[in-house]
Amino acid sequence: MYRKMAFRSLVIGILVSASAFAGDKYAIDPVHSSVGFSIRHLLISNVKGDFNEFSGTIEFDEADITKSSVDVVIKTASIDTDNVNRDQHLASADFFDAEKFPEITFKSSKIEKSENGLTMTGLLTMHGVTKEIIIPFEFIGKVKDPMNNEVVGFEGKTTLDRKEFGITWNKTLDEGGLALGNEVKIELNIEAVKM
């Protein structure tokens, strides 16, 4: 009798968890995706860069996108601003401290849809600090690639304050002001393939 009840509870649990997410799982394709950023330099220009190594999964429910979720890992040392010396400085303890904090992670907690579009809320962990952030994003579409794989695309943008993550290095300019801004603009272009 006990075994029958336990088995019935297990089956019900599996069915409930399955019904909670009725979508498909996709793997982010790093070859056709980008994780970019820009930061103000000397008050007059923007320095742009990317992280070249990242991976992640998207559980995507096209019928109800609010039931979807995202889990991403970025390799900190893969930072690339097209300048080797600058990249080494950014990976050093002055900035990201890639040796101590080799990964930046993001895990979504909810997705919301409103008249203004889609937003994703989740926990970003960077430089040993975890903060909740919100990323406005757009679902670009779903297609079949030349190998007949199902592929989905997303674009998202947000702005972070690097000081909130303990990345505070700066220099005061002779004319006043700081060498680097504190706001970092993030731009995401994601292509993911159905697993």
Biotite code that builds the C-alpha atoms (Angstrom):
import biotite.structure as struc

atoms = struc.array([
    struc.Atom([0.000, 0.000, 0.000], chain_id="A", res_id=1, res_name="MET", atom_name="CA", element="C"),
    struc.Atom([2.780, 2.415, 0.948], chain_id="A", res_id=2, res_name="TYR", atom_name="CA", element="C"),
    struc.Atom([4.685, 1.593, -2.254], chain_id="A", res_id=3, res_name="ARG", atom_name="CA", element="C"),
    struc.Atom([1.610, 2.268, -4.374], chain_id="A", res_id=4, res_name="LYS", atom_name="CA", element="C"),
    struc.Atom([1.063, 5.643, -2.689], chain_id="A", res_id=5, res_name="MET", atom_name="CA", element="C"),
    struc.Atom([4.720, 6.573, -3.071], chain_id="A", res_id=6, res_name="ALA", atom_name="CA", element="C"),
    struc.Atom([4.692, 5.600, -6.742], chain_id="A", res_id=7, res_name="PHE", atom_name="CA", element="C"),
    struc.Atom([1.491, 7.590, -7.313], chain_id="A", res_id=8, res_name="ARG", atom_name="CA", element="C"),
    struc.Atom([3.044, 10.648, -5.630], chain_id="A", res_id=9, res_name="SER", atom_name="CA", element="C"),
    struc.Atom([6.145, 10.316, -7.807], chain_id="A", res_id=10, res_name="LEU", atom_name="CA", element="C"),
    struc.Atom([4.081, 10.125, -11.000], chain_id="A", res_id=11, res_name="VAL", atom_name="CA", element="C"),
    struc.Atom([1.998, 13.152, -9.970], chain_id="A", res_id=12, res_name="ILE", atom_name="CA", element="C"),
    struc.Atom([5.179, 15.084, -9.168], chain_id="A", res_id=13, res_name="GLY", atom_name="CA", element="C"),
    struc.Atom([6.665, 14.307, -12.569], chain_id="A", res_id=14, res_name="ILE", atom_name="CA", element="C"),
    struc.Atom([3.472, 15.318, -14.360], chain_id="A", res_id=15, res_name="LEU", atom_name="CA", element="C"),
    struc.Atom([3.217, 18.593, -12.420], chain_id="A", res_id=16, res_name="VAL", atom_name="CA", element="C"),
    struc.Atom([6.834, 19.527, -13.123], chain_id="A", res_id=17, res_name="SER", atom_name="CA", element="C"),
    struc.Atom([6.415, 18.625, -16.793], chain_id="A", res_id=18, res_name="ALA", atom_name="CA", element="C"),
    struc.Atom([3.310, 20.784, -17.113], chain_id="A", res_id=19, res_name="SER", atom_name="CA", element="C"),
    struc.Atom([5.081, 23.712, -15.430], chain_id="A", res_id=20, res_name="ALA", atom_name="CA", element="C"),
    struc.Atom([7.356, 23.992, -18.462], chain_id="A", res_id=21, res_name="PHE", atom_name="CA", element="C"),
    struc.Atom([5.989, 22.938, -21.829], chain_id="A", res_id=22, res_name="ALA", atom_name="CA", element="C"),
    struc.Atom([8.704, 24.481, -23.994], chain_id="A", res_id=23, res_name="GLY", atom_name="CA", element="C"),
    struc.Atom([11.929, 23.335, -25.590], chain_id="A", res_id=24, res_name="ASP", atom_name="CA", element="C"),
    struc.Atom([15.563, 23.527, -24.548], chain_id="A", res_id=25, res_name="LYS", atom_name="CA", element="C"),
    struc.Atom([18.086, 25.432, -26.669], chain_id="A", res_id=26, res_name="TYR", atom_name="CA", element="C"),
    struc.Atom([21.859, 25.779, -26.459], chain_id="A", res_id=27, res_name="ALA", atom_name="CA", element="C"),
    struc.Atom([23.338, 29.215, -27.081], chain_id="A", res_id=28, res_name="ILE", atom_name="CA", element="C"),
    struc.Atom([25.500, 29.202, -30.209], chain_id="A", res_id=29, res_name="ASP", atom_name="CA", element="C"),
    struc.Atom([28.593, 31.307, -29.353], chain_id="A", res_id=30, res_name="PRO", atom_name="CA", element="C"),
    struc.Atom([29.712, 31.411, -33.000], chain_id="A", res_id=31, res_name="VAL", atom_name="CA", element="C"),
    struc.Atom([26.594, 33.343, -33.997], chain_id="A", res_id=32, res_name="HIS", atom_name="CA", element="C"),
    struc.Atom([26.013, 35.226, -30.737], chain_id="A", res_id=33, res_name="SER", atom_name="CA", element="C"),
    struc.Atom([27.710, 38.121, -28.978], chain_id="A", res_id=34, res_name="SER", atom_name="CA", element="C"),
    struc.Atom([27.973, 39.482, -25.439], chain_id="A", res_id=35, res_name="VAL", atom_name="CA", element="C"),
    struc.Atom([29.095, 43.062, -25.894], chain_id="A", res_id=36, res_name="GLY", atom_name="CA", element="C"),
    struc.Atom([29.644, 46.103, -23.722], chain_id="A", res_id=37, res_name="PHE", atom_name="CA", element="C"),
    struc.Atom([30.733, 49.732, -23.917], chain_id="A", res_id=38, res_name="SER", atom_name="CA", element="C"),
    struc.Atom([32.008, 52.224, -21.346], chain_id="A", res_id=39, res_name="ILE", atom_name="CA", element="C"),
    struc.Atom([32.698, 55.955, -21.497], chain_id="A", res_id=40, res_name="ARG", atom_name="CA", element="C"),
    struc.Atom([36.419, 56.826, -21.790], chain_id="A", res_id=41, res_name="HIS", atom_name="CA", element="C"),
    struc.Atom([37.929, 60.255, -20.975], chain_id="A", res_id=42, res_name="LEU", atom_name="CA", element="C"),
    struc.Atom([34.369, 61.642, -20.947], chain_id="A", res_id=43, res_name="LEU", atom_name="CA", element="C"),
    struc.Atom([34.362, 61.933, -24.750], chain_id="A", res_id=44, res_name="ILE", atom_name="CA", element="C"),
    struc.Atom([34.234, 58.464, -26.330], chain_id="A", res_id=45, res_name="SER", atom_name="CA", element="C"),
    struc.Atom([33.000, 54.918, -25.831], chain_id="A", res_id=46, res_name="ASN", atom_name="CA", element="C"),
    struc.Atom([35.324, 51.923, -25.677], chain_id="A", res_id=47, res_name="VAL", atom_name="CA", element="C"),
    struc.Atom([33.597, 48.771, -26.877], chain_id="A", res_id=48, res_name="LYS", atom_name="CA", element="C"),
    struc.Atom([34.375, 45.148, -26.209], chain_id="A", res_id=49, res_name="GLY", atom_name="CA", element="C"),
    struc.Atom([33.081, 41.604, -26.080], chain_id="A", res_id=50, res_name="ASP", atom_name="CA", element="C"),
    struc.Atom([33.442, 38.405, -24.126], chain_id="A", res_id=51, res_name="PHE", atom_name="CA", element="C"),
    struc.Atom([34.491, 35.721, -26.602], chain_id="A", res_id=52, res_name="ASN", atom_name="CA", element="C"),
    struc.Atom([33.855, 32.613, -24.495], chain_id="A", res_id=53, res_name="GLU", atom_name="CA", element="C"),
    struc.Atom([30.400, 31.913, -23.105], chain_id="A", res_id=54, res_name="PHE", atom_name="CA", element="C"),
    struc.Atom([27.805, 29.178, -23.017], chain_id="A", res_id=55, res_name="SER", atom_name="CA", element="C"),
    struc.Atom([24.279, 28.750, -21.813], chain_id="A", res_id=56, res_name="GLY", atom_name="CA", element="C"),
    struc.Atom([20.866, 27.219, -22.194], chain_id="A", res_id=57, res_name="THR", atom_name="CA", element="C"),
    struc.Atom([17.461, 28.682, -22.865], chain_id="A", res_id=58, res_name="ILE", atom_name="CA", element="C"),
    struc.Atom([14.262, 26.893, -21.937], chain_id="A", res_id=59, res_name="GLU", atom_name="CA", element="C"),
    struc.Atom([11.878, 28.551, -24.360], chain_id="A", res_id=60, res_name="PHE", atom_name="CA", element="C"),
    struc.Atom([8.100, 28.323, -24.320], chain_id="A", res_id=61, res_name="ASP", atom_name="CA", element="C"),
    struc.Atom([6.909, 30.109, -27.450], chain_id="A", res_id=62, res_name="GLU", atom_name="CA", element="C"),
    struc.Atom([3.246, 29.729, -26.447], chain_id="A", res_id=63, res_name="ALA", atom_name="CA", element="C"),
    struc.Atom([3.902, 31.565, -23.162], chain_id="A", res_id=64, res_name="ASP", atom_name="CA", element="C"),
    struc.Atom([7.279, 33.234, -23.166], chain_id="A", res_id=65, res_name="ILE", atom_name="CA", element="C"),
    struc.Atom([6.907, 34.175, -19.488], chain_id="A", res_id=66, res_name="THR", atom_name="CA", element="C"),
    struc.Atom([7.453, 30.483, -18.668], chain_id="A", res_id=67, res_name="LYS", atom_name="CA", element="C"),
    struc.Atom([10.880, 30.550, -20.332], chain_id="A", res_id=68, res_name="SER", atom_name="CA", element="C"),
    struc.Atom([14.233, 30.764, -18.542], chain_id="A", res_id=69, res_name="SER", atom_name="CA", element="C"),
    struc.Atom([17.907, 31.448, -19.238], chain_id="A", res_id=70, res_name="VAL", atom_name="CA", element="C"),
    struc.Atom([21.155, 30.227, -17.654], chain_id="A", res_id=71, res_name="ASP", atom_name="CA", element="C"),
    struc.Atom([24.474, 31.663, -18.902], chain_id="A", res_id=72, res_name="VAL", atom_name="CA", element="C"),
    struc.Atom([28.180, 31.338, -18.004], chain_id="A", res_id=73, res_name="VAL", atom_name="CA", element="C"),
    struc.Atom([30.785, 33.792, -19.359], chain_id="A", res_id=74, res_name="ILE", atom_name="CA", element="C"),
    struc.Atom([34.552, 33.238, -19.094], chain_id="A", res_id=75, res_name="LYS", atom_name="CA", element="C"),
    struc.Atom([35.931, 36.445, -17.586], chain_id="A", res_id=76, res_name="THR", atom_name="CA", element="C"),
    struc.Atom([39.400, 36.115, -19.128], chain_id="A", res_id=77, res_name="ALA", atom_name="CA", element="C"),
    struc.Atom([37.892, 36.065, -22.627], chain_id="A", res_id=78, res_name="SER", atom_name="CA", element="C"),
    struc.Atom([37.329, 39.845, -22.493], chain_id="A", res_id=79, res_name="ILE", atom_name="CA", element="C"),
    struc.Atom([38.324, 41.406, -25.809], chain_id="A", res_id=80, res_name="ASP", atom_name="CA", element="C"),
    struc.Atom([38.541, 45.132, -26.581], chain_id="A", res_id=81, res_name="THR", atom_name="CA", element="C"),
    struc.Atom([40.861, 44.678, -29.561], chain_id="A", res_id=82, res_name="ASP", atom_name="CA", element="C"),
    struc.Atom([43.872, 45.785, -27.514], chain_id="A", res_id=83, res_name="ASN", atom_name="CA", element="C"),
    struc.Atom([46.031, 43.157, -25.766], chain_id="A", res_id=84, res_name="VAL", atom_name="CA", element="C"),
    struc.Atom([47.459, 45.482, -23.108], chain_id="A", res_id=85, res_name="ASN", atom_name="CA", element="C"),
    struc.Atom([44.062, 46.862, -22.198], chain_id="A", res_id=86, res_name="ARG", atom_name="CA", element="C"),
    struc.Atom([42.530, 43.373, -22.105], chain_id="A", res_id=87, res_name="ASP", atom_name="CA", element="C"),
    struc.Atom([45.259, 42.177, -19.737], chain_id="A", res_id=88, res_name="GLN", atom_name="CA", element="C"),
    struc.Atom([44.590, 45.168, -17.480], chain_id="A", res_id=89, res_name="HIS", atom_name="CA", element="C"),
    struc.Atom([40.843, 44.502, -17.520], chain_id="A", res_id=90, res_name="LEU", atom_name="CA", element="C"),
    struc.Atom([41.449, 40.854, -16.574], chain_id="A", res_id=91, res_name="ALA", atom_name="CA", element="C"),
    struc.Atom([43.760, 41.909, -13.720], chain_id="A", res_id=92, res_name="SER", atom_name="CA", element="C"),
    struc.Atom([42.847, 42.566, -10.072], chain_id="A", res_id=93, res_name="ALA", atom_name="CA", element="C"),
    struc.Atom([42.267, 46.245, -10.931], chain_id="A", res_id=94, res_name="ASP", atom_name="CA", element="C"),
    struc.Atom([39.080, 45.248, -12.743], chain_id="A", res_id=95, res_name="PHE", atom_name="CA", element="C"),
    struc.Atom([37.554, 41.791, -13.213], chain_id="A", res_id=96, res_name="PHE", atom_name="CA", element="C"),
    struc.Atom([40.285, 39.803, -11.417], chain_id="A", res_id=97, res_name="ASP", atom_name="CA", element="C"),
    struc.Atom([39.786, 36.875, -13.786], chain_id="A", res_id=98, res_name="ALA", atom_name="CA", element="C"),
    struc.Atom([42.146, 34.596, -11.869], chain_id="A", res_id=99, res_name="GLU", atom_name="CA", element="C"),
    struc.Atom([40.073, 34.895, -8.691], chain_id="A", res_id=100, res_name="LYS", atom_name="CA", element="C"),
    struc.Atom([36.691, 35.203, -10.409], chain_id="A", res_id=101, res_name="PHE", atom_name="CA", element="C"),
    struc.Atom([36.978, 33.159, -13.630], chain_id="A", res_id=102, res_name="PRO", atom_name="CA", element="C"),
    struc.Atom([33.267, 33.198, -14.449], chain_id="A", res_id=103, res_name="GLU", atom_name="CA", element="C"),
    struc.Atom([30.431, 35.672, -14.770], chain_id="A", res_id=104, res_name="ILE", atom_name="CA", element="C"),
    struc.Atom([27.045, 33.987, -14.431], chain_id="A", res_id=105, res_name="THR", atom_name="CA", element="C"),
    struc.Atom([23.443, 34.965, -15.042], chain_id="A", res_id=106, res_name="PHE", atom_name="CA", element="C"),
    struc.Atom([20.364, 32.951, -14.124], chain_id="A", res_id=107, res_name="LYS", atom_name="CA", element="C"),
    struc.Atom([16.906, 34.288, -14.833], chain_id="A", res_id=108, res_name="SER", atom_name="CA", element="C"),
    struc.Atom([14.210, 34.245, -12.164], chain_id="A", res_id=109, res_name="SER", atom_name="CA", element="C"),
    struc.Atom([11.249, 35.575, -14.148], chain_id="A", res_id=110, res_name="LYS", atom_name="CA", element="C"),
    struc.Atom([10.208, 36.905, -17.528], chain_id="A", res_id=111, res_name="ILE", atom_name="CA", element="C"),
    struc.Atom([7.443, 39.462, -17.855], chain_id="A", res_id=112, res_name="GLU", atom_name="CA", element="C"),
    struc.Atom([5.451, 40.750, -20.811], chain_id="A", res_id=113, res_name="LYS", atom_name="CA", element="C"),
    struc.Atom([3.823, 44.175, -20.906], chain_id="A", res_id=114, res_name="SER", atom_name="CA", element="C"),
    struc.Atom([2.713, 46.786, -23.416], chain_id="A", res_id=115, res_name="GLU", atom_name="CA", element="C"),
    struc.Atom([6.310, 48.062, -23.346], chain_id="A", res_id=116, res_name="ASN", atom_name="CA", element="C"),
    struc.Atom([7.729, 44.666, -24.372], chain_id="A", res_id=117, res_name="GLY", atom_name="CA", element="C"),
    struc.Atom([9.567, 41.832, -22.649], chain_id="A", res_id=118, res_name="LEU", atom_name="CA", element="C"),
    struc.Atom([11.827, 42.024, -19.612], chain_id="A", res_id=119, res_name="THR", atom_name="CA", element="C"),
    struc.Atom([13.940, 39.368, -17.950], chain_id="A", res_id=120, res_name="MET", atom_name="CA", element="C"),
    struc.Atom([14.841, 39.553, -14.271], chain_id="A", res_id=121, res_name="THR", atom_name="CA", element="C"),
    struc.Atom([17.647, 37.467, -12.857], chain_id="A", res_id=122, res_name="GLY", atom_name="CA", element="C"),
    struc.Atom([20.764, 37.202, -10.730], chain_id="A", res_id=123, res_name="LEU", atom_name="CA", element="C"),
    struc.Atom([24.056, 38.367, -12.222], chain_id="A", res_id=124, res_name="LEU", atom_name="CA", element="C"),
    struc.Atom([27.206, 37.276, -10.400], chain_id="A", res_id=125, res_name="THR", atom_name="CA", element="C"),
    struc.Atom([30.356, 39.160, -11.343], chain_id="A", res_id=126, res_name="MET", atom_name="CA", element="C"),
    struc.Atom([33.579, 39.881, -9.467], chain_id="A", res_id=127, res_name="HIS", atom_name="CA", element="C"),
    struc.Atom([32.236, 37.907, -6.506], chain_id="A", res_id=128, res_name="GLY", atom_name="CA", element="C"),
    struc.Atom([29.104, 40.053, -6.183], chain_id="A", res_id=129, res_name="VAL", atom_name="CA", element="C"),
    struc.Atom([25.559, 38.907, -6.962], chain_id="A", res_id=130, res_name="THR", atom_name="CA", element="C"),
    struc.Atom([22.912, 41.476, -7.911], chain_id="A", res_id=131, res_name="LYS", atom_name="CA", element="C"),
    struc.Atom([19.440, 41.276, -9.372], chain_id="A", res_id=132, res_name="GLU", atom_name="CA", element="C"),
    struc.Atom([19.270, 42.954, -12.771], chain_id="A", res_id=133, res_name="ILE", atom_name="CA", element="C"),
    struc.Atom([16.560, 43.542, -15.365], chain_id="A", res_id=134, res_name="ILE", atom_name="CA", element="C"),
    struc.Atom([17.193, 43.074, -19.087], chain_id="A", res_id=135, res_name="ILE", atom_name="CA", element="C"),
    struc.Atom([14.665, 44.408, -21.613], chain_id="A", res_id=136, res_name="PRO", atom_name="CA", element="C"),
    struc.Atom([14.780, 42.067, -24.615], chain_id="A", res_id=137, res_name="PHE", atom_name="CA", element="C"),
    struc.Atom([13.118, 41.149, -27.871], chain_id="A", res_id=138, res_name="GLU", atom_name="CA", element="C"),
    struc.Atom([12.316, 37.752, -29.359], chain_id="A", res_id=139, res_name="PHE", atom_name="CA", element="C"),
    struc.Atom([13.506, 38.098, -32.963], chain_id="A", res_id=140, res_name="ILE", atom_name="CA", element="C"),
    struc.Atom([12.107, 34.854, -34.314], chain_id="A", res_id=141, res_name="GLY", atom_name="CA", element="C"),
    struc.Atom([12.416, 31.131, -34.923], chain_id="A", res_id=142, res_name="LYS", atom_name="CA", element="C"),
    struc.Atom([13.761, 29.546, -38.128], chain_id="A", res_id=143, res_name="VAL", atom_name="CA", element="C"),
    struc.Atom([15.329, 26.381, -39.548], chain_id="A", res_id=144, res_name="LYS", atom_name="CA", element="C"),
    struc.Atom([19.036, 26.618, -40.359], chain_id="A", res_id=145, res_name="ASP", atom_name="CA", element="C"),
    struc.Atom([20.639, 24.939, -43.434], chain_id="A", res_id=146, res_name="PRO", atom_name="CA", element="C"),
    struc.Atom([21.165, 21.763, -41.365], chain_id="A", res_id=147, res_name="MET", atom_name="CA", element="C"),
    struc.Atom([17.439, 21.731, -40.523], chain_id="A", res_id=148, res_name="ASN", atom_name="CA", element="C"),
    struc.Atom([18.057, 22.650, -36.878], chain_id="A", res_id=149, res_name="ASN", atom_name="CA", element="C"),
    struc.Atom([15.495, 24.807, -35.112], chain_id="A", res_id=150, res_name="GLU", atom_name="CA", element="C"),
    struc.Atom([17.086, 28.131, -34.166], chain_id="A", res_id=151, res_name="VAL", atom_name="CA", element="C"),
    struc.Atom([15.762, 31.053, -32.110], chain_id="A", res_id=152, res_name="VAL", atom_name="CA", element="C"),
    struc.Atom([17.089, 34.587, -31.838], chain_id="A", res_id=153, res_name="GLY", atom_name="CA", element="C"),
    struc.Atom([16.949, 37.264, -29.136], chain_id="A", res_id=154, res_name="PHE", atom_name="CA", element="C"),
    struc.Atom([18.350, 40.751, -28.596], chain_id="A", res_id=155, res_name="GLU", atom_name="CA", element="C"),
    struc.Atom([18.683, 42.533, -25.266], chain_id="A", res_id=156, res_name="GLY", atom_name="CA", element="C"),
    struc.Atom([20.165, 45.683, -23.794], chain_id="A", res_id=157, res_name="LYS", atom_name="CA", element="C"),
    struc.Atom([20.707, 46.943, -20.269], chain_id="A", res_id=158, res_name="THR", atom_name="CA", element="C"),
    struc.Atom([22.985, 49.220, -18.261], chain_id="A", res_id=159, res_name="THR", atom_name="CA", element="C"),
    struc.Atom([25.011, 48.290, -15.170], chain_id="A", res_id=160, res_name="LEU", atom_name="CA", element="C"),
    struc.Atom([26.887, 50.331, -12.599], chain_id="A", res_id=161, res_name="ASP", atom_name="CA", element="C"),
    struc.Atom([30.276, 48.619, -12.325], chain_id="A", res_id=162, res_name="ARG", atom_name="CA", element="C"),
    struc.Atom([30.824, 50.043, -8.828], chain_id="A", res_id=163, res_name="LYS", atom_name="CA", element="C"),
    struc.Atom([27.919, 47.948, -7.561], chain_id="A", res_id=164, res_name="GLU", atom_name="CA", element="C"),
    struc.Atom([29.980, 44.887, -8.452], chain_id="A", res_id=165, res_name="PHE", atom_name="CA", element="C"),
    struc.Atom([33.111, 46.141, -6.725], chain_id="A", res_id=166, res_name="GLY", atom_name="CA", element="C"),
    struc.Atom([34.869, 47.176, -9.943], chain_id="A", res_id=167, res_name="ILE", atom_name="CA", element="C"),
    struc.Atom([35.979, 50.652, -8.949], chain_id="A", res_id=168, res_name="THR", atom_name="CA", element="C"),
    struc.Atom([39.386, 51.344, -10.541], chain_id="A", res_id=169, res_name="TRP", atom_name="CA", element="C"),
    struc.Atom([39.675, 54.843, -12.033], chain_id="A", res_id=170, res_name="ASN", atom_name="CA", element="C"),
    struc.Atom([42.004, 57.798, -12.514], chain_id="A", res_id=171, res_name="LYS", atom_name="CA", element="C"),
    struc.Atom([41.362, 61.502, -12.092], chain_id="A", res_id=172, res_name="THR", atom_name="CA", element="C"),
    struc.Atom([42.142, 63.594, -15.167], chain_id="A", res_id=173, res_name="LEU", atom_name="CA", element="C"),
    struc.Atom([44.303, 66.722, -14.936], chain_id="A", res_id=174, res_name="ASP", atom_name="CA", element="C"),
    struc.Atom([41.407, 68.775, -16.316], chain_id="A", res_id=175, res_name="GLU", atom_name="CA", element="C"),
    struc.Atom([39.015, 67.199, -13.816], chain_id="A", res_id=176, res_name="GLY", atom_name="CA", element="C"),
    struc.Atom([36.663, 64.275, -14.216], chain_id="A", res_id=177, res_name="GLY", atom_name="CA", element="C"),
    struc.Atom([37.495, 60.592, -14.376], chain_id="A", res_id=178, res_name="LEU", atom_name="CA", element="C"),
    struc.Atom([39.178, 58.442, -16.996], chain_id="A", res_id=179, res_name="ALA", atom_name="CA", element="C"),
    struc.Atom([36.341, 55.910, -17.008], chain_id="A", res_id=180, res_name="LEU", atom_name="CA", element="C"),
    struc.Atom([32.608, 56.151, -16.594], chain_id="A", res_id=181, res_name="GLY", atom_name="CA", element="C"),
    struc.Atom([30.793, 53.958, -14.108], chain_id="A", res_id=182, res_name="ASN", atom_name="CA", element="C"),
    struc.Atom([27.895, 53.009, -16.364], chain_id="A", res_id=183, res_name="GLU", atom_name="CA", element="C"),
    struc.Atom([28.483, 49.998, -18.584], chain_id="A", res_id=184, res_name="VAL", atom_name="CA", element="C"),
    struc.Atom([26.094, 49.417, -21.456], chain_id="A", res_id=185, res_name="LYS", atom_name="CA", element="C"),
    struc.Atom([25.453, 45.751, -22.225], chain_id="A", res_id=186, res_name="ILE", atom_name="CA", element="C"),
    struc.Atom([24.274, 44.535, -25.618], chain_id="A", res_id=187, res_name="GLU", atom_name="CA", element="C"),
    struc.Atom([23.262, 40.913, -26.199], chain_id="A", res_id=188, res_name="LEU", atom_name="CA", element="C"),
    struc.Atom([22.692, 39.228, -29.548], chain_id="A", res_id=189, res_name="ASN", atom_name="CA", element="C"),
    struc.Atom([21.781, 35.608, -28.976], chain_id="A", res_id=190, res_name="ILE", atom_name="CA", element="C"),
    struc.Atom([21.223, 32.745, -31.364], chain_id="A", res_id=191, res_name="GLU", atom_name="CA", element="C"),
    struc.Atom([20.360, 29.371, -29.850], chain_id="A", res_id=192, res_name="ALA", atom_name="CA", element="C"),
    struc.Atom([19.902, 25.913, -31.353], chain_id="A", res_id=193, res_name="VAL", atom_name="CA", element="C"),
    struc.Atom([17.301, 23.411, -30.189], chain_id="A", res_id=194, res_name="LYS", atom_name="CA", element="C"),
    struc.Atom([18.901, 20.555, -28.292], chain_id="A", res_id=195, res_name="MET", atom_name="CA", element="C"),
])
